[in-house]
Amino acid sequence: MGLSVIGSGFGRTGTRSLKDALELLGLGPCHHMEEVFPRPEQIALWHAVSVGEPLDHARIFDGYASQVDWPGAHVWRELAVAYPDAKVIHSVRPDESWWNSFSGTIGKFMTISPTMELPPQIRVMGDAVTEMVGVQTFAGQFTDRDKAIAAYHQREADVRAAIPAERLLVFDVAQGWEPLCDFLALPVPTIPFPRTNSREDFWAKLGGEPE
């Protein structure tokens, strides 16, 4: 199985809801950060990527039909080449909405994780995320609102420049099923579009939000 959908959008742009939507449309399993933390073999492969080793996309995405969210979104260029027939979905949300969500979840985690008591495999993946996202994506400036938003916009510009328009959908999950299904040439489900992964949901997976 090869990827038929590649997600290039940053975390906290509705990627968990998009994962659920793609799976409901039959394009699953969908790779997402939540797929990584429980799987030591995934953590080892992503840690290798974070320190500059080649992306082993065949092993990482074995059994997956689609991918959204970090860490996969970090290697969107490589994936677009490796899976030339896959469509690319770049998930977005309004700047302030994204920043408020990111800074209170992923950004906060990267800031405080060195002092958190974490299981060993979570520590390894947390360090990999900090390197790929905090350092390589945000140049270490992920706590600076304006610079983080500038990086957020730069990613969209980079994707638009690299991916042909007919292969790309820039998508806000608030738009619901219609643009997504039209892009994928699939019928619109009769059930509501998924809405999940609030700030509370994010921290619940890590034992609750630290003060």
Residue, then its C-alpha position, 0 to 999 in steps of 0.5 A: m500500500g502506498l500513500s494516496v494522500i500526503g498532509s503538509g500542514f502544521g500540527r494544530t490545523g485540524t489534523r486529527s479531525l482530518k485524519d478521522a475524515l480521511e479514514l471515514l472516506g476509506l483512505g485509512p489507516c491515516h498516519h498521524m503523530e498519535e500513530v507514533f507514540p505507542r510504537p517503538e519502531q516508529i519512534a526509532l525511525w523518526h528519531a533517525v530522521s531527526v538526526g539527519e538520516p535518510l527517510d525510510h518512507a517504505r517502512i514508516f508508512d507501511g500499511y498506511a493509505s494517507q498521512v497528516d500532521w507532524p512528523g510526516a508533514h516535516v518530510w512532505r517534499e520527500l513524500a511528494v516525490a516518493y508517491p507521485d500519484a498522491k494528492v497533497i492536502h495542506s491544512v490551515r486555520p486562521d493565524e490567531s486560532w492556530w497560534n493559540s492552539f499551537s502555543g498551548t499544546i505543541g509549543k508548550f510541550m517543546t518548552i517544558s518537556p526537558t523538565m517533564e517526567l516522561p517514559p523513555q520512548i516519549r522522551v526520545m520522540g519528544d526530543a525528535v519533535t523538538e529537533m524537527v519542529g522546534v529547531q528545523t521548522f521554527a529555527g528555535q523561535f517557536t515561542d515568538r508569536d510573529k516568527a512562528i506565524a511567519a514560519y506557518h505562512q512560509r510553509e504554505a508558500d513553499v507547498r504552493a510553489a512546489i506542488p501543482a495546483e491540480r494536485l493540491l488542496v489548501f483546506d480548513v476543516a471548518q469548510g467541512w466535507e464538500p471541498l475535501c470530497d470534491f478534491l478526492a472525487l469521493p461522495v460526501p458522507t451523510i454524517p457530520f465532519p469530525r471535530t476532535n483533539s482539543r487542547e484538553d484532548f492533547w494534554a490528556k494523552l500526556g497525563g494532563e496539562p502541567e501548570 
